[in-house]
């Protein structure tokens, strides 16, 4: 199934970076497939892969960069609303202050890693091998 990624995104100054952030999806060929379900039919495990490119910009100055977020993932869903993403390749990750083990920022993460989302939405990134890069410095 096609993944319903919104065609654009806006974040006010201070949420991710010191400036307002905007992105437009330029390529979205992401596809997902549920491969295991719970007895009630809700997804237990899902696969996601495909090309995803975003034009990310500082909405105040217009400075922009093209971001490849085309990683592939196996996503395990908990019955409590938690998720664990086992990822290979690049993704884009939003980290509002206090909502992640990463400092506030807008990140590209690439390599082999795990992203755990608690039932409350707290995001924990565990890098096995790869890089974590805050785009706020590039666009600021």
The first five atom37 places (N, CA, C, CB, O) and aatype in JSON, in Angstrom:
{
  "aatype": [20, 20, 20, 20, 20, 20, 20, 20, 20, 20, 20, 20, 20, 20, 20, 20, 20, 20, 20, 20, 20, 20, 20, 20, 20, 20, 20, 20, 20, 20, 20, 20, 20, 20, 20, 20, 20, 20, 20, 20, 20, 20, 20, 20, 20, 20, 20, 20, 20, 20, 20, 20, 20, 20, 20, 20, 20, 20, 20, 20, 20, 20, 20, 20, 20, 20, 20, 20, 20, 20, 20, 20, 20, 20, 20, 20, 20, 20, 20, 20, 20, 20, 20, 20, 20, 20, 20, 20, 20, 20, 20, 20, 20, 20, 20, 20, 20, 20, 20, 20, 20, 20, 20, 20, 20, 20, 20, 20, 20, 20, 20, 20, 20, 20, 20, 20, 20, 20, 20, 20, 20, 20, 20, 20, 20, 20, 20, 20, 20, 20, 20, 20, 20, 20, 20, 20, 20, 20, 20, 20],
  "atom_mask": [
    [1, 1, 1, 1, 1],
    [1, 1, 1, 1, 1],
    [1, 1, 1, 1, 1],
    [1, 1, 1, 1, 1],
    [1, 1, 1, 1, 1],
    [1, 1, 1, 1, 1],
    [1, 1, 1, 1, 1],
    [1, 1, 1, 1, 1],
    [1, 1, 1, 1, 1],
    [1, 1, 1, 1, 1],
    [1, 1, 1, 1, 1],
    [1, 1, 1, 1, 1],
    [1, 1, 1, 1, 1],
    [1, 1, 1, 1, 1],
    [1, 1, 1, 1, 1],
    [1, 1, 1, 1, 1],
    [1, 1, 1, 1, 1],
    [1, 1, 1, 1, 1],
    [1, 1, 1, 1, 1],
    [1, 1, 1, 1, 1],
    [1, 1, 1, 1, 1],
    [1, 1, 1, 1, 1],
    [1, 1, 1, 1, 1],
    [1, 1, 1, 1, 1],
    [1, 1, 1, 1, 1],
    [1, 1, 1, 1, 1],
    [1, 1, 1, 1, 1],
    [1, 1, 1, 1, 1],
    [1, 1, 1, 1, 1],
    [1, 1, 1, 1, 1],
    [1, 1, 1, 1, 1],
    [1, 1, 1, 1, 1],
    [1, 1, 1, 1, 1],
    [1, 1, 1, 1, 1],
    [1, 1, 1, 1, 1],
    [1, 1, 1, 1, 1],
    [1, 1, 1, 1, 1],
    [1, 1, 1, 1, 1],
    [1, 1, 1, 1, 1],
    [1, 1, 1, 1, 1],
    [1, 1, 1, 1, 1],
    [1, 1, 1, 1, 1],
    [1, 1, 1, 1, 1],
    [1, 1, 1, 1, 1],
    [1, 1, 1, 1, 1],
    [1, 1, 1, 1, 1],
    [1, 1, 1, 1, 1],
    [1, 1, 1, 1, 1],
    [1, 1, 1, 1, 1],
    [1, 1, 1, 1, 1],
    [1, 1, 1, 1, 1],
    [1, 1, 1, 1, 1],
    [1, 1, 1, 1, 1],
    [1, 1, 1, 1, 1],
    [1, 1, 1, 1, 1],
    [1, 1, 1, 1, 1],
    [1, 1, 1, 1, 1],
    [1, 1, 1, 1, 1],
    [1, 1, 1, 1, 1],
    [1, 1, 1, 1, 1],
    [1, 1, 1, 1, 1],
    [1, 1, 1, 1, 1],
    [1, 1, 1, 1, 1],
    [1, 1, 1, 1, 1],
    [1, 1, 1, 1, 1],
    [1, 1, 1, 1, 1],
    [1, 1, 1, 1, 1],
    [1, 1, 1, 1, 1],
    [1, 1, 1, 1, 1],
    [1, 1, 1, 1, 1],
    [1, 1, 1, 1, 1],
    [1, 1, 1, 1, 1],
    [1, 1, 1, 1, 1],
    [1, 1, 1, 1, 1],
    [1, 1, 1, 1, 1],
    [1, 1, 1, 1, 1],
    [1, 1, 1, 1, 1],
    [1, 1, 1, 1, 1],
    [1, 1, 1, 1, 1],
    [1, 1, 1, 1, 1],
    [1, 1, 1, 1, 1],
    [1, 1, 1, 1, 1],
    [1, 1, 1, 1, 1],
    [1, 1, 1, 1, 1],
    [1, 1, 1, 1, 1],
    [1, 1, 1, 1, 1],
    [1, 1, 1, 1, 1],
    [1, 1, 1, 1, 1],
    [1, 1, 1, 1, 1],
    [1, 1, 1, 1, 1],
    [1, 1, 1, 1, 1],
    [1, 1, 1, 1, 1],
    [1, 1, 1, 1, 1],
    [1, 1, 1, 1, 1],
    [1, 1, 1, 1, 1],
    [1, 1, 1, 1, 1],
    [1, 1, 1, 1, 1],
    [1, 1, 1, 1, 1],
    [1, 1, 1, 1, 1],
    [1, 1, 1, 1, 1],
    [1, 1, 1, 1, 1],
    [1, 1, 1, 1, 1],
    [1, 1, 1, 1, 1],
    [1, 1, 1, 1, 1],
    [1, 1, 1, 1, 1],
    [1, 1, 1, 1, 1],
    [1, 1, 1, 1, 1],
    [1, 1, 1, 1, 1],
    [1, 1, 1, 1, 1],
    [1, 1, 1, 1, 1],
    [1, 1, 1, 1, 1],
    [1, 1, 1, 1, 1],
    [1, 1, 1, 1, 1],
    [1, 1, 1, 1, 1],
    [1, 1, 1, 1, 1],
    [1, 1, 1, 1, 1],
    [1, 1, 1, 1, 1],
    [1, 1, 1, 1, 1],
    [1, 1, 1, 1, 1],
    [1, 1, 1, 1, 1],
    [1, 1, 1, 1, 1],
    [1, 1, 1, 1, 1],
    [1, 1, 1, 1, 1],
    [1, 1, 1, 1, 1],
    [1, 1, 1, 1, 1],
    [1, 1, 1, 1, 1],
    [1, 1, 1, 1, 1],
    [1, 1, 1, 1, 1],
    [1, 1, 1, 1, 1],
    [1, 1, 1, 1, 1],
    [1, 1, 1, 1, 1],
    [1, 1, 1, 1, 1],
    [1, 1, 1, 1, 1],
    [1, 1, 1, 1, 1],
    [1, 1, 1, 1, 1],
    [1, 1, 1, 1, 1],
    [1, 1, 1, 1, 1],
    [1, 1, 1, 1, 1],
    [1, 1, 1, 1, 1],
    [1, 1, 1, 1, 1]
  ],
  "atom_positions": [
    [[0.84, -1.18, 0.0], [0.0, 0.0, 0.0], [0.89, 1.24, 0.0], [-0.96, 0.0, 1.22], [1.95, 1.24, 0.62]],
    [[0.46, 2.29, -0.69], [1.18, 3.57, -0.59], [1.1, 4.08, 0.85], [0.59, 4.62, -1.58], [0.09, 3.9, 1.53]],
    [[2.16, 4.73, 1.31], [2.18, 5.29, 2.65], [1.62, 6.71, 2.58], [3.62, 5.27, 3.26], [2.09, 7.5, 1.76]],
    [[0.65, 7.06, 3.42], [0.02, 8.38, 3.33], [0.83, 9.49, 4.0], [-1.35, 8.32, 3.94], [0.39, 10.07, 4.99]],
    [[2.0, 9.77, 3.48], [2.84, 10.84, 4.01], [2.28, 12.17, 3.51], [4.35, 10.66, 3.58], [2.09, 12.34, 2.3]],
    [[2.02, 13.12, 4.4], [1.5, 14.42, 3.95], [2.47, 15.08, 2.96], [1.26, 15.36, 5.16], [3.68, 14.96, 3.12]],
    [[1.95, 15.76, 1.93], [2.81, 16.35, 0.9], [3.67, 17.51, 1.39], [1.97, 16.81, -0.24], [4.65, 17.87, 0.75]],
    [[3.3, 18.1, 2.55], [4.11, 19.18, 3.1], [3.98, 19.17, 4.62], [3.69, 20.56, 2.52], [3.1, 18.53, 5.19]],
    [[4.89, 19.91, 5.27], [4.92, 19.96, 6.73], [5.45, 21.33, 7.14], [5.8, 18.81, 7.32], [6.34, 21.87, 6.49]],
    [[4.9, 21.88, 8.21], [5.38, 23.14, 8.77], [5.52, 23.0, 10.28], [4.41, 24.3, 8.41], [4.66, 22.44, 10.95]],
    [[6.63, 23.53, 10.8], [6.85, 23.58, 12.25], [7.22, 25.01, 12.62], [7.98, 22.57, 12.68], [8.06, 25.62, 11.95]],
    [[6.61, 25.55, 13.66], [6.94, 26.92, 14.05], [8.34, 27.04, 14.63], [5.92, 27.43, 15.06], [8.93, 26.05, 15.08]],
    [[8.87, 28.25, 14.63], [10.17, 28.52, 15.24], [10.14, 28.03, 16.68], [10.52, 30.04, 15.17], [9.18, 28.27, 17.41]],
    [[11.22, 27.35, 17.08], [11.35, 26.88, 18.45], [10.9, 25.44, 18.67], [10.58, 27.75, 19.33], [11.32, 24.83, 19.65]],
    [[10.08, 24.89, 17.79], [9.64, 23.51, 17.98], [10.77, 22.52, 17.69], [8.43, 23.2, 17.09], [11.07, 21.66, 18.5]],
    [[11.4, 22.67, 16.5], [12.51, 21.79, 16.11], [13.81, 22.57, 16.02], [12.21, 21.12, 14.77], [14.85, 22.12, 16.51]],
    [[13.76, 23.72, 15.4], [14.92, 24.6, 15.21], [14.56, 25.98, 15.75], [15.35, 24.68, 13.7], [13.41, 26.23, 16.12]],
    [[15.54, 26.89, 15.79], [15.27, 28.25, 16.25], [14.43, 29.04, 15.25], [16.58, 28.98, 16.5], [13.96, 30.13, 15.57]],
    [[14.25, 28.51, 14.07], [13.51, 29.17, 12.99], [12.37, 28.25, 12.53], [14.47, 29.51, 11.79], [12.38, 27.06, 12.83]],
    [[11.41, 28.79, 11.81], [10.34, 27.93, 11.29], [10.86, 27.02, 10.2], [9.18, 28.78, 10.76], [11.69, 27.42, 9.38]],
    [[10.38, 25.79, 10.19], [10.81, 24.77, 9.23], [9.63, 24.43, 8.32], [11.34, 23.48, 9.96], [8.48, 24.35, 8.75]],
    [[9.95, 24.24, 7.04], [8.94, 23.8, 6.07], [9.58, 22.71, 5.21], [8.42, 25.0, 5.18], [10.77, 22.77, 4.91]],
    [[8.76, 21.72, 4.82], [9.24, 20.79, 3.8], [8.12, 20.43, 2.85], [9.82, 19.52, 4.45], [6.94, 20.43, 3.19]],
    [[8.56, 20.12, 1.64], [7.68, 19.59, 0.61], [8.23, 18.23, 0.2], [7.57, 20.56, -0.62], [9.44, 18.08, 0.03]],
    [[7.35, 17.26, 0.05], [7.75, 15.96, -0.44], [7.91, 16.07, -1.96], [6.71, 14.85, -0.06], [6.97, 16.45, -2.66]],
    [[9.09, 15.75, -2.46], [9.33, 15.82, -3.91], [9.18, 14.45, -4.57], [10.71, 16.38, -4.19], [8.8, 14.37, -5.74]],
    [[9.48, 13.38, -3.84], [9.3, 12.01, -4.34], [8.76, 11.18, -3.18], [10.65, 11.4, -4.9], [9.33, 11.18, -2.09]],
    [[7.65, 10.47, -3.42], [7.12, 9.55, -2.42], [6.71, 8.26, -3.13], [5.92, 10.17, -1.66], [5.64, 8.16, -3.71]],
    [[7.61, 7.28, -3.05], [7.32, 5.96, -3.58], [7.33, 4.92, -2.46], [8.34, 5.58, -4.67], [7.55, 3.74, -2.7]],
    [[7.07, 5.39, -1.23], [7.08, 4.51, -0.07], [5.86, 3.58, -0.13], [7.07, 5.34, 1.26], [4.74, 4.01, -0.42]],
    [[6.12, 2.33, 0.14], [5.07, 1.31, 0.18], [5.18, 0.56, 1.5], [5.18, 0.33, -1.04], [6.28, 0.34, 2.02]],
    [[4.04, 0.19, 2.03], [4.02, -0.56, 3.28], [3.21, -1.84, 3.11], [3.43, 0.3, 4.42], [2.35, -1.94, 2.24]],
    [[3.51, -2.81, 3.96], [2.77, -4.07, 3.93], [2.7, -4.62, 5.34], [3.43, -5.1, 2.96], [3.72, -4.79, 6.0]],
    [[1.5, -4.88, 5.8], [1.31, -5.53, 7.1], [1.55, -7.02, 6.9], [-0.13, -5.26, 7.69], [0.92, -7.65, 6.05]],
    [[2.49, -7.57, 7.68], [2.84, -8.99, 7.54], [2.39, -9.85, 8.72], [4.33, -9.13, 7.36], [2.37, -11.08, 8.63]],
    [[2.02, -9.21, 9.82], [1.47, -9.92, 10.97], [0.43, -9.03, 11.62], [2.6, -10.32, 11.99], [0.6, -7.82, 11.7]],
    [[-0.65, -9.65, 12.09], [-1.69, -8.9, 12.78], [-2.0, -9.54, 14.12], [-2.97, -8.81, 11.91], [-1.74, -10.73, 14.34]],
    [[-2.57, -8.73, 15.02], [-3.08, -9.24, 16.29], [-4.43, -9.91, 16.01], [-3.22, -8.09, 17.36], [-5.01, -9.7, 14.95]],
    [[-4.93, -10.71, 16.95], [-6.23, -11.37, 16.75], [-7.36, -10.4, 16.4], [-6.6, -12.14, 18.0], [-8.32, -10.78, 15.72]],
    [[-7.26, -9.14, 16.86], [-8.32, -8.17, 16.55], [-8.15, -7.53, 15.17], [-8.36, -7.09, 17.61], [-8.95, -6.68, 14.78]],
    [[-7.09, -7.94, 14.43], [-6.86, -7.42, 13.09], [-5.94, -6.21, 13.01], [-8.15, -7.06, 12.49], [-5.57, -5.81, 11.91]],
    [[-5.56, -5.64, 14.14], [-4.65, -4.5, 14.13], [-3.24, -4.98, 13.76], [-4.63, -3.79, 15.51], [-2.87, -6.11, 14.07]],
    [[-2.46, -4.09, 13.08], [-1.1, -4.5, 12.69], [-0.21, -4.83, 13.89], [-0.45, -3.4, 11.87], [-0.21, -4.11, 14.89]],
    [[0.54, -5.92, 13.77], [1.56, -6.27, 14.76], [2.95, -6.02, 14.18], [1.41, -7.76, 15.19], [3.85, -5.57, 14.88]],
    [[3.11, -6.32, 12.89], [4.38, -6.09, 12.21], [4.09, -5.6, 10.79], [5.26, -7.4, 12.18], [3.21, -6.11, 10.1]],
    [[4.85, -4.58, 10.39], [4.67, -3.97, 9.08], [6.03, -3.72, 8.44], [3.86, -2.64, 9.19], [6.99, -3.41, 9.14]],
    [[6.11, -3.85, 7.14], [7.31, -3.53, 6.38], [7.09, -2.21, 5.66], [7.68, -4.67, 5.38], [5.97, -1.92, 5.22]],
    [[8.14, -1.4, 5.52], [8.06, -0.14, 4.78], [9.36, 0.05, 4.0], [7.81, 1.08, 5.75], [10.45, -0.17, 4.53]],
    [[9.22, 0.45, 2.74], [10.39, 0.69, 1.9], [9.99, 1.56, 0.72], [11.02, -0.64, 1.41], [8.82, 1.65, 0.38]],
    [[10.97, 2.21, 0.11], [10.72, 3.0, -1.09], [11.36, 4.36, -1.01], [9.25, 3.15, -1.32], [11.73, 4.84, 0.06]],
    [[11.48, 4.99, -2.17], [12.12, 6.31, -2.27], [11.24, 7.38, -1.62], [12.39, 6.66, -3.74], [10.04, 7.44, -1.85]],
    [[11.89, 8.23, -0.79], [11.23, 9.38, -0.19], [12.25, 10.51, -0.13], [10.67, 9.05, 1.24], [13.27, 10.41, 0.54]],
    [[11.96, 11.59, -0.84], [12.83, 12.76, -0.85], [12.02, 13.98, -0.45], [13.49, 12.97, -2.24], [10.88, 14.15, -0.88]],
    [[12.64, 14.83, 0.38], [11.97, 16.02, 0.9], [12.85, 17.24, 0.64], [11.68, 15.88, 2.41], [14.07, 17.18, 0.81]],
    [[12.24, 18.33, 0.22], [12.94, 19.61, 0.14], [12.65, 20.32, 1.45], [12.48, 20.47, -1.13], [11.54, 20.82, 1.66]],
    [[13.64, 20.38, 2.34], [13.48, 20.94, 3.68], [14.09, 22.34, 3.7], [14.16, 20.03, 4.76], [15.19, 22.56, 3.21]],
    [[13.33, 23.3, 4.28], [13.81, 24.68, 4.25], [13.6, 25.41, 5.57], [13.13, 25.44, 3.14], [12.73, 25.08, 6.37]],
    [[14.43, 26.42, 5.75], [14.26, 27.42, 6.79], [13.22, 28.38, 6.21], [15.65, 28.16, 7.17], [13.5, 29.12, 5.27]],
    [[12.01, 28.38, 6.77], [10.91, 29.17, 6.21], [11.14, 30.67, 6.35], [9.61, 28.78, 6.88], [10.49, 31.46, 5.66]],
    [[12.05, 31.09, 7.22], [12.34, 32.51, 7.4], [13.31, 33.04, 6.35], [12.9, 32.76, 8.78], [13.17, 34.17, 5.9]],
    [[14.3, 32.21, 5.96], [15.33, 32.7, 5.03], [15.25, 32.07, 3.65], [16.69, 32.43, 5.61], [15.78, 32.62, 2.69]],
    [[14.6, 30.93, 3.54], [14.53, 30.22, 2.27], [15.67, 29.25, 2.05], [14.49, 31.19, 1.14], [15.68, 28.53, 1.05]],
    [[16.65, 29.21, 2.96], [17.74, 28.24, 2.82], [17.14, 26.85, 2.82], [18.8, 28.4, 3.98], [16.27, 26.54, 3.63]],
    [[17.61, 25.99, 1.91], [16.98, 24.67, 1.81], [18.0, 23.6, 1.46], [15.87, 24.69, 0.76], [19.12, 23.88, 1.03]],
    [[17.58, 22.36, 1.66], [18.4, 21.21, 1.32], [17.48, 20.05, 0.94], [19.34, 20.81, 2.51], [16.36, 19.94, 1.45]],
    [[17.95, 19.21, 0.05], [17.2, 18.02, -0.35], [17.6, 16.88, 0.58], [17.47, 17.66, -1.85], [18.78, 16.58, 0.73]],
    [[16.62, 16.24, 1.18], [16.87, 15.16, 2.15], [16.36, 13.84, 1.59], [16.19, 15.47, 3.51], [15.21, 13.73, 1.17]],
    [[17.23, 12.84, 1.6], [16.88, 11.48, 1.23], [16.42, 10.77, 2.5], [18.08, 10.72, 0.56], [17.21, 10.59, 3.43]],
    [[15.15, 10.37, 2.54], [14.6, 9.66, 3.7], [14.07, 8.3, 3.25], [13.46, 10.49, 4.37], [13.0, 7.86, 3.68]],
    [[14.84, 7.63, 2.39], [14.39, 6.4, 1.72], [14.78, 5.12, 2.44], [14.94, 6.36, 0.34], [15.0, 4.09, 1.8]],
    [[14.87, 5.16, 3.76], [15.24, 3.96, 4.5], [14.15, 2.9, 4.44], [15.53, 4.31, 5.93], [13.0, 3.18, 4.1]],
    [[14.54, 1.68, 4.77], [13.6, 0.55, 4.85], [13.47, 0.15, 6.31], [14.08, -0.65, 3.97], [14.44, 0.18, 7.06]],
    [[12.24, -0.25, 6.7], [12.01, -0.54, 8.11], [11.1, -1.75, 8.3], [11.41, 0.66, 8.8], [10.22, -2.04, 7.48]],
    [[11.34, -2.43, 9.41], [10.4, -3.4, 9.96], [9.85, -2.71, 11.2], [11.08, -4.83, 10.28], [10.62, -2.33, 12.09]],
    [[8.53, -2.55, 11.27], [7.9, -1.83, 12.36], [7.08, -2.81, 13.18], [7.01, -0.66, 11.84], [6.17, -3.46, 12.67]],
    [[7.41, -2.91, 14.47], [6.67, -3.76, 15.4], [5.78, -2.86, 16.26], [7.64, -4.62, 16.29], [6.27, -1.92, 16.9]],
    [[4.48, -3.15, 16.28], [3.5, -2.37, 17.04], [3.17, -3.08, 18.34], [2.23, -2.13, 16.22], [2.85, -4.27, 18.35]],
    [[3.24, -2.33, 19.44], [2.81, -2.86, 20.72], [1.32, -2.68, 20.89], [3.57, -2.18, 21.88], [0.72, -1.84, 20.22]],
    [[0.71, -3.45, 21.76], [-0.73, -3.32, 21.99], [-1.07, -2.06, 22.79], [-1.24, -4.55, 22.73], [-2.23, -1.67, 22.87]],
    [[-0.04, -1.43, 23.38], [-0.25, -0.21, 24.18], [-0.05, 1.07, 23.39], [0.68, -0.22, 25.35], [-0.08, 2.16, 23.96]],
    [[0.15, 0.97, 22.07], [0.39, 2.16, 21.25], [1.87, 2.42, 21.0], [-0.22, 3.35, 21.91], [2.2, 3.35, 20.26]],
    [[2.75, 1.64, 21.58], [4.19, 1.79, 21.34], [4.54, 1.19, 19.99], [5.01, 1.11, 22.47], [3.78, 0.41, 19.43]],
    [[5.71, 1.57, 19.48], [6.23, 1.03, 18.22], [7.74, 0.91, 18.33], [5.84, 1.93, 17.01], [8.38, 1.68, 19.05]],
    [[8.31, -0.05, 17.62], [9.75, -0.16, 17.47], [10.03, -0.28, 15.98], [10.34, -1.39, 18.27], [9.54, -1.2, 15.31]],
    [[10.82, 0.65, 15.47], [11.23, 0.64, 14.05], [12.65, 0.11, 13.99], [11.13, 2.08, 13.4], [13.55, 0.65, 14.64]],
    [[12.88, -0.95, 13.22], [14.21, -1.49, 12.95], [14.53, -1.01, 11.53], [14.28, -3.1, 13.09], [13.89, -1.45, 10.57]],
    [[15.51, -0.13, 11.4], [15.7, 0.61, 10.15], [17.1, 0.4, 9.58], [15.45, 2.1, 10.36], [18.09, 0.29, 10.3]],
    [[17.14, 0.34, 8.25], [18.39, 0.39, 7.48], [18.21, 1.51, 6.47], [18.72, -0.99, 6.78], [17.24, 1.52, 5.71]],
    [[19.16, 2.45, 6.47], [19.09, 3.55, 5.51], [18.57, 4.82, 6.12], [18.23, 3.17, 4.34], [18.28, 4.88, 7.31]],
    [[18.45, 5.85, 5.3], [18.15, 7.19, 5.83], [16.67, 7.42, 6.11], [18.63, 8.22, 4.87], [15.79, 6.95, 5.39]],
    [[16.42, 8.18, 7.19], [15.09, 8.7, 7.51], [15.25, 10.13, 8.01], [14.36, 7.81, 8.57], [16.36, 10.56, 8.32]],
    [[14.13, 10.85, 8.08], [14.12, 12.15, 8.72], [13.39, 11.99, 10.04], [13.45, 13.24, 7.8], [12.37, 11.3, 10.1]],
    [[13.88, 12.62, 11.09], [13.3, 12.45, 12.43], [13.11, 13.8, 13.09], [14.19, 11.54, 13.3], [14.04, 14.61, 13.16]],
    [[11.91, 14.03, 13.59], [11.59, 15.25, 14.32], [11.82, 15.01, 15.79], [10.14, 15.7, 14.05], [11.41, 13.98, 16.33]],
    [[12.48, 15.95, 16.45], [12.76, 15.79, 17.88], [12.44, 17.09, 18.62], [14.23, 15.38, 18.11], [13.34, 17.89, 18.88]],
    [[11.16, 17.3, 18.95], [10.84, 18.45, 19.81], [11.52, 18.28, 21.17], [9.31, 18.6, 19.97], [11.79, 17.16, 21.59]],
    [[11.78, 19.38, 21.85], [12.45, 19.33, 23.16], [11.69, 18.44, 24.13], [12.59, 20.75, 23.74], [10.47, 18.54, 24.26]],
    [[12.43, 17.55, 24.8], [11.85, 16.69, 25.82], [11.05, 15.51, 25.3], [10.99, 17.49, 26.68], [10.44, 14.79, 26.09]],
    [[11.04, 15.3, 23.99], [10.25, 14.21, 23.41], [11.12, 13.1, 22.82], [9.34, 14.75, 22.33], [10.61, 12.18, 22.18]],
    [[12.45, 13.18, 23.05], [13.37, 12.21, 22.47], [14.65, 12.18, 23.29], [13.68, 12.56, 20.99], [14.94, 13.09, 24.06]],
    [[15.43, 11.1, 23.1], [16.75, 11.08, 23.7], [17.73, 11.94, 22.91], [17.27, 9.64, 23.79], [18.87, 12.15, 23.34]],
    [[17.3, 12.45, 21.74], [18.1, 13.42, 20.98], [17.72, 14.82, 21.43], [17.87, 13.25, 19.45], [16.57, 15.06, 21.79]],
    [[18.68, 15.76, 21.41], [18.32, 17.15, 21.7], [17.33, 17.66, 20.64], [19.59, 18.05, 21.74], [17.21, 17.1, 19.55]],
    [[16.61, 18.73, 20.99], [15.68, 19.34, 20.05], [16.34, 19.51, 18.69], [15.17, 20.69, 20.58], [17.48, 19.97, 18.61]],
    [[15.64, 19.15, 17.62], [16.2, 19.31, 16.28], [15.41, 18.58, 15.23], [17.61, 18.83, 16.27], [14.4, 17.94, 15.5]],
    [[15.91, 18.7, 14.01], [15.38, 18.0, 12.84], [16.54, 17.21, 12.27], [14.75, 19.01, 11.77], [17.51, 17.79, 11.79]],
    [[16.44, 15.9, 12.32], [17.58, 15.03, 12.07], [17.43, 14.18, 10.81], [17.81, 14.15, 13.24], [16.32, 13.79, 10.43]],
    [[18.57, 13.9, 10.2], [18.66, 12.78, 9.27], [19.44, 11.71, 10.02], [19.35, 13.18, 7.88], [20.49, 11.97, 10.61]],
    [[18.91, 10.5, 9.98], [19.57, 9.36, 10.6], [19.81, 8.36, 9.48], [18.71, 8.74, 11.79], [18.91, 8.09, 8.69]],
    [[21.02, 7.82, 9.41], [21.35, 6.89, 8.34], [22.21, 5.78, 8.89], [22.07, 7.62, 7.17], [23.04, 6.0, 9.78]],
    [[22.02, 4.58, 8.37], [22.8, 3.43, 8.81], [21.89, 2.3, 9.23], [23.74, 3.8, 9.95], [20.89, 2.02, 8.57]],
    [[22.25, 1.66, 10.34], [21.46, 0.58, 10.93], [21.14, 1.05, 12.34], [22.24, -0.82, 10.92], [22.05, 1.36, 13.12]],
    [[19.86, 1.1, 12.68], [19.47, 1.66, 13.97], [18.05, 1.23, 14.33], [19.58, 3.19, 13.95], [17.34, 0.62, 13.54]],
    [[17.68, 1.58, 15.56], [16.34, 1.29, 16.07], [15.76, 2.59, 16.61], [16.37, 0.17, 17.18], [16.46, 3.38, 17.25]],
    [[14.48, 2.81, 16.33], [13.76, 3.94, 16.91], [12.59, 3.37, 17.68], [13.29, 4.97, 15.79], [11.7, 2.74, 17.11]],
    [[12.6, 3.61, 18.98], [11.51, 3.13, 19.83], [10.61, 4.31, 20.19], [12.05, 2.44, 21.12], [11.09, 5.35, 20.63]],
    [[9.31, 4.13, 19.99], [8.3, 5.12, 20.38], [7.53, 4.53, 21.55], [7.34, 5.49, 19.18], [6.89, 3.49, 21.41]],
    [[7.58, 5.19, 22.7], [6.82, 4.7, 23.84], [5.34, 4.95, 23.61], [7.3, 5.38, 25.17], [4.97, 5.65, 22.66]],
    [[4.52, 4.4, 24.45], [3.07, 4.61, 24.34], [2.72, 6.09, 24.5], [2.34, 3.77, 25.39], [1.66, 6.52, 24.04]],
    [[3.58, 6.86, 25.15], [3.34, 8.3, 25.32], [3.95, 9.13, 24.19], [3.89, 8.77, 26.66], [3.79, 10.35, 24.16]],
    [[4.67, 8.47, 23.26], [5.25, 9.17, 22.13], [6.71, 9.55, 22.28], [4.47, 10.4, 21.87], [7.29, 10.14, 21.37]],
    [[7.34, 9.23, 23.42], [8.76, 9.53, 23.58], [9.56, 8.67, 22.62], [9.23, 9.3, 25.05], [9.33, 7.46, 22.51]],
    [[10.51, 9.3, 21.92], [11.29, 8.63, 20.87], [12.71, 8.39, 21.38], [11.32, 9.47, 19.57], [13.4, 9.31, 21.81]],
    [[13.15, 7.11, 21.31], [14.52, 6.75, 21.69], [15.22, 6.17, 20.46], [14.53, 5.73, 22.88], [14.8, 5.15, 19.91]],
    [[16.29, 6.83, 20.05], [17.07, 6.39, 18.89], [18.3, 5.65, 19.4], [17.47, 7.6, 17.98], [19.06, 6.18, 20.22]],
    [[18.5, 4.42, 18.91], [19.68, 3.63, 19.25], [20.4, 3.29, 17.96], [19.28, 2.32, 20.03], [19.91, 2.52, 17.14]],
    [[21.56, 3.88, 17.79], [22.35, 3.69, 16.57], [23.24, 2.45, 16.73], [23.22, 4.95, 16.27], [24.0, 2.35, 17.69]],
    [[23.14, 1.53, 15.79], [24.01, 0.36, 15.76], [25.27, 0.73, 14.99], [23.3, -0.87, 15.13], [26.39, 0.51, 15.45]],
    [[25.06, 1.29, 13.8], [26.17, 1.75, 12.98], [25.62, 2.81, 12.02], [26.85, 0.55, 12.19], [24.67, 2.54, 11.29]],
    [[26.2, 3.99, 12.03], [25.72, 5.03, 11.12], [25.92, 6.43, 11.66], [24.27, 4.81, 10.83], [26.83, 6.68, 12.45]],
    [[25.05, 7.35, 11.2], [25.22, 8.75, 11.55], [23.88, 9.38, 11.94], [25.85, 9.53, 10.37], [22.82, 8.95, 11.49]],
    [[23.97, 10.39, 12.79], [22.83, 11.22, 13.18], [23.26, 12.65, 12.93], [22.4, 10.98, 14.7], [24.28, 13.1, 13.46]],
    [[22.48, 13.39, 12.11], [22.87, 14.74, 11.73], [21.69, 15.7, 11.92], [23.36, 14.78, 10.25], [20.6, 15.45, 11.41]],
    [[21.93, 16.79, 12.66], [20.9, 17.8, 12.91], [20.89, 18.81, 11.75], [21.13, 18.52, 14.28], [21.88, 19.51, 11.54]],
    [[19.78, 18.87, 11.01], [19.67, 19.78, 9.87], [19.54, 21.24, 10.28], [18.49, 19.39, 9.03], [19.75, 22.13, 9.45]],
    [[19.19, 21.51, 11.53], [19.03, 22.91, 11.97], [20.31, 23.71, 11.74], [18.64, 22.96, 13.46], [20.24, 24.88, 11.35]],
    [[21.45, 23.1, 11.97], [22.73, 23.8, 11.74], [22.97, 24.11, 10.28], [23.87, 22.99, 12.27], [23.55, 25.14, 9.96]],
    [[22.53, 23.23, 9.38], [22.71, 23.45, 7.95], [21.83, 24.57, 7.43], [22.4, 22.16, 7.18], [22.22, 25.32, 6.53]],
    [[20.64, 24.7, 8.0], [19.65, 25.64, 7.47], [19.63, 26.97, 8.21], [18.29, 25.02, 7.52], [19.02, 27.93, 7.75]],
    [[20.31, 27.04, 9.36], [20.26, 28.23, 10.21], [20.99, 29.4, 9.74], [20.74, 27.93, 11.48], [20.99, 30.44, 10.41]]
  ]
}
